[in-house]
Amino acid sequence: MPETKQPFRLAHLSDPHLAPLPHATPGQLASKRILGFLSWTLRRRHIHVTRALEAVCADIKRGGFDHIALTGDIANISLPAEFDHGRQFLGQLGAPRDVTVVPGNHDAYIAVPWRQGWDKWSAYMTGDDGKTPSAASGFPFLRRRGPVGIVALNTGEPEAWFMATGSLGRAQLEQAEAMLTALAKEGLFRLVLIHHPPQPGGAPWRKRLTDAPAFQAMIGRVGAELIVHGHMHRPMLGRIDGPHGPVPVLGVASASSDVASHYGAGGYQSFAVARAGADWSIDVEIRQLASDYNGCRTVRRFRFLQPIAAQTSHKGVA
């Protein structure tokens, strides 16, 4: 099991919804996209602003984190130009080895050919085995960074008009369970990245993870140390029962939410993970955009202690 002399520091952001929305042709809007286009034009462009996102990302850069996790919704209505914009944004955020991305529902607003869409971000969705998803069914992927094993899931898929749900599917759940089981045997800290809230009551019906009960049952069997998500554009704290106790589930504010937004100022989460005897210590900071856009401030701090899976399994803890 890797020794943790210094805490492993992770920044988690989500839902940047990059602005401005690129030009869209009438043909591109002759679909569900027209709903998102109208929503952006009338409302969302005043919520998700570049000035806020730049300040949040600059704060992350100054933080000197060991890794950055981004849990989806880089795009707004899945225009091809949005994926190019997203690639530029990710390049500014960090190198592919240092940034892990999972898609969100807005990244799958409608079906887009792989080469025109998520393939533009593929370097940030490549597992340690060198394999990159070549379709939405190619998830999950696994990355090990220091003492942390990252299981990256995909819940983004085209949905019906007026719906913002997501799903994992049986195959992805089975692969995630196998990955989490293997990481537990290695004694690594298991971090799950997912866009939709997977905990009970995590989202309203129209925005829910449709197979959340199956995900919760899987975590109940094999556990994890931390699950992070986006989608709801506000900080959230939940839990899912695991085999050795509750697993914390944390949602984060939209990274581009303006200080005047009805969601409140945007921000990100900071995690410091370290071994503490037979436990993992997780120090959490909720970082919120300052009212003058001059960086972020910590608005809440707390700590979790999670038993190290390899040790609890060895002791026969049920």
Secondary structure, 3 states (H helix, E strand, C coil): CCCCCCCEEEEEEECCCCCCCCCCCHHHHCCCHHHHHHHHHHCHHHCECHHHHHHHHHHHHHHCCCEEEECCCCCCCCCHHHHHHHHHHHHHHCCHHHEEECCCHHHHCCCCCHHHCHHHHHHHHCCCCCCCCCCHHHCCEEEEECCEEEEECCCCCCCCCCCCCECCCHHHHHHHHHHHHHHHHHCCEEEEECCCCCCCCCCCHHHCECCHHHHHHHHHHHCCCEEEECCCCCCEEEEEEECCEEEEEEECCECCECCCCCCCCCEEEEEEEEEECCEEEEEEEEEEECCCCCCEEEEEEEEEEEECHHHHHHHCCC
